[in-house]
Amino acid sequence: MILNNYDELKKICEEKKPLLKLRVYNEECVKRELLICGGTGCHASESEEMLHQFNEKIKSLGIEDKVSAKCTGCFGFCEQGPIVKVFPDDTFYVQVKLDDMDEILQSHIIEGKVVERLIYVDPDNKELVPMQHDMGFYKKQVRVALRNCGLIDPENIEEFFANEGYLALGKCLFELSEEEIIQIVKDSGLRGRGGAGFSAGLKWEFAAKEDSSEKYVICNADEGDPGAFMDRSILEGDPHAIIEAMTIAGYAVGANIGWVYVRAEYPLAIHRFEIALKQAREYGMLGSNILGSGFNFDIKVKYGAGAFVCGEETALIASVEGHRGEPLSKPPFPAQKGLFGKPTLINNVETLANIPQIILKGAEWHQTIGTEKSKGTKVFALTGKINNVGLIEVPMGITLREIIFEIGGGIKDDKKFLAVQTGGPSGGCLTDRELDVPIDFESLTAAGSMMGSGGMVVMDEDDCIVDIAKFYIEFCVEESCGKCTPCRIGNLRLLEILEKITDGKGEMSDIDDLKELAVTIKETSLCGLGQTSPNPVLSTLDHFYDEFVEHIKDKKCRAGKCKAMLSYIINDKCVGCTKCKKVCPVDCIEGNVKELHVIDQEKCIKCGLCVDSCPFKAIVTE
């Protein structure tokens, strides 16, 4: 079905609105919908099989007039997945298993009784919280980029139409000039969500001003930060929003071809995006003469091979062209000379996901969210030692304390908060002294970290901060393209010094060497990877200097993570069962049956197998 004009688009959006009418709370409604989270996390926990079996059971029970089941994108509350939400009564079931389906259908759908054992329990007051909007995890969230995730079926374009899908594109094609579109994006204050935070509107303006018969738009979906899954979840849950935004961008800057660069490790996101492309073409939202406007635009998909450096614009472009993913010096910038030597606009997934709402609601609306210099919302992947692991979208200006202890529910097992890493491998570790720092580009940078693309990893007292710094530098060493010496060699030297310290062989002079080398790498590396890779080292040295000194002077790791500094000791709880002796791979444990055993510290390789095997907890570390 090809939509030939703007009026036909508005008509189909109005006609499809009833598809979502059940997803608004209405206690008088008889028919219900079961929305099953289909994000990667829940998908890995059999949510797809759950959907299939729900539909089979609904059919066998003959209750199609009472309920239907559909898949959506990520609800965000990954800690509680798989999630099944019942509309229109807005009941939110958590940690649902295949064995729970019969009870949900029989009790909730047929008998009208909520299955209380599957309802979320508030950890503070131990009360049941049946509705999503009453949960602490969601109360402070504002969903713009994630507005359709968990609401619509991402594989059904008609549900996208039902929630104003493609109306922003129609408005651009028939009511706004290219200059007006760019001005709206500029006035909105939207900044790039890929890490640098550059004005999205200015980027569009630079590309539009270039005089060329051929231009390109690229969506950067090469999300490679450890623990990050923001862009993946948007592509999985709302792929048409990215298609719409790219088409708007193409019209505004004068491009007719778009590319989505997505890592091949995202099979579900790729699958759903390709379904969305096919549907968009069938309805005439992509291709020639879109909505009869005379504008032509189509999108191609390029799979990335998992190189972190290809998140950098010029390295990404090289990869799309079929070359080795290595960055280039700037200028020229991609807006001047990008893909195949032509002007190219590059935005990441989250940046683009904001565009349709900004066009529909206006720049002034977007300016009401966030802070003076950081407008709008930010999506974070909240992971680590946190009770509520998940995907969140919050207004700029919210504090780290609110995210970690209100939305995140605090630290697991009531452990002590140690630090939070923001900005991925390129960011820094912030402590309890920075918990009240507002989340915006300038504040995080001033605190010694950065916004980055949105990874947020929480650490507790059982984590070793020196080991954490080593982990991130190790990641950067692995992911360096090797083109420039400061990054290729400098980061390796940083790693060697950190390994020396965690092996108990550090010297105080190593701290000065770390600082000097880190600053040199930042100042002389070619691209953003090298320029920001020392951040974890510098921030941990700044905030956790005493722990570095402990490792060097006292040969002590307070978290017990650095094995070279540990000694395994058998205490008087030992009954001589010999289990530890049997599992020791280097025969360093001596002792007869029913006698106290002893560990030869010279031979011990600190593998920990003895600790795991001891039923009496007689082996401890010092």
C-alpha positions, 0 to 999 in steps of 0.5 A: 500500500503506497501512501501518495500524499500527506493527507493519506498519511494523516488519514492512516495514522488516524485510522490506526489509532484504535490499535493502541487504544487498549494500551491506555488504562481503562478498567471498563474495557473487556478485551485485554492485551498481553505485551511481552518484552522482546528486548535482547535480554528477555528474548534470551530468556525465552520471551519469543517462545512465551509469545508463541505459547501464549497465542497457542493457549489463547486459541486452545482456550477459545478466548481470542475475544478476551485477550491477544498477545504481542511482542514489544521492544525493551521495557527497560527494567531488565533486572525484572525480566522477562516482563509481561504487561497486561493492558488496559489494566496496566498490570506489570508482571515480572520474572515471568517463566513459561510455566507461569502462562497458564496461571496468568491466562486462567487467573487474570484473564478468565477469572479477573484475579491478579497473580500476586506472586508475579507482581513486583515487590517494593524493596523498601516497604515490601508492598506489591506494586502492580502498575509500572508508573508506580515503581521507583524505577520509572517515576523519574524517567521521561521517555522521548527517545524510548517513547515507543519501546515497550509500547508498540510491536516493532515489527508492525508499521501500523502500530507505529502509524497509530502513535503518530509515526511518520507524521514528522516526516510529512510535516517536513516535506509539506509544511517546512523548508529545509532551512526551517527544519534545521533551525528547529533542530538548532533551536531545540538545543539537541546535542549529539548523544554519541559522546562529544555533545556537539550541536546536532543542528549545527552539524546538519547546517554544515552538511546542508551548506556544502555544495554537492550533487551527492550527499549521505546520511549515516546512522552510527549504531556501532555501540561498543562500550562495555555494558552499553545497550542503548542504541541496540534497544532503540533499534530493536524497539522502535526501528521506524523512528530511526528510518523517519529521522534519517529521512528527515535529515536527508531532506534537510541536508540534501541527501538521497541515500542513508547508511546504518552502520550496525555491529553484526553482534546485534542480530535482533536489532538487525532483523527488526530494522530490516523488517522495518525497511521493507515495510517502509518501502511498501508504504512509500515512506522510503524510495522514490517520490516519498508521499508525492513530494518529489523527494527520493531517499533510501537506506542501506545497512552495513554490518560492523565487525565489532571494532570499537574504534569504528564508532569514531566518524572517520573510521566508521566511514572508512569501514563503510567504504570497505577499508580498514577502520582507521580514523583520519585527521580533521579537518576536513570533517565528514560534513565537508568530505565524508563517505566516498569523498562526499558531504556526510551527516553522521548522527548516532541512534539516540540523537536521531530518535529525538528528531521526530518528537522535536519536529512534531512538538517544536523546539520550545517543547524540547527546551523545557526538558533538561538544563540550560546548556544540556537540553532534553533527556539522556538514555543510560544503560545502568549496570554493575552492582546495582539492584535495578539493572536496566535501560533508563531515560532521564531528563538532563540535570538529574543527579547521580544520587537520584539515578543510583539510589532511587531509579537504580534502587541502591547497591546490591546486598546493601554493600557500600557504594564505591564509584560509578563509571560514566562514559564507558572506557573513555569516561571516569570513575566518580565517588560519593563526593560527586553523587549530587553532580547533575547529569549534563555534559559540562558538569560531568566533564568538570567532575573528571568524567564525561557523558559518553554514549551513556554507559553507567557502571556502578561499583561497590566495596568489593571492587578494586579501583586499580583493577578497574582502571586496568580493565578499561585500559586493557580494553582500549589496548585491544581496541586501538586501531594502531594507527598512531603511536601515542595510542598504540604504544602509550596505552600499552605502557599504561597497562604494563605499569598497572599490571606491575602495581596489581602484581605487587611490584609497583613503586611510588615512581609509577604513579608519576609515570602514569600521570605523565604518560596519560596526559601525553596520550590525551594531548597527542593521540589522533582520534577520540579513542586515544584522546580519552582512553587515559581518563579512567586512570587519571580519574581513579588516581585523582579520587582513589590515590590512597588505594594506589599507595596501598597497592604499592607500599603495603602490597595490599588490595583492600577488595581482595581482587588482586590475587598476587597480593593475597595469601590463602590461609587455613585456620583451625576450622579445618577438620582434615577432610582433604578436599582442598588437597585433592583439588589443588592443581599445584600440590601446595597443600600438605596435611594428613587426614583429620589433621590441620592442613597447611598451604605452601605460600611459595607454590600457591598460585592463588587460583581459589579452588581450595576455597570453593571446595572447603565445606567448613569455610576454613580457608581465608585470605589475608 
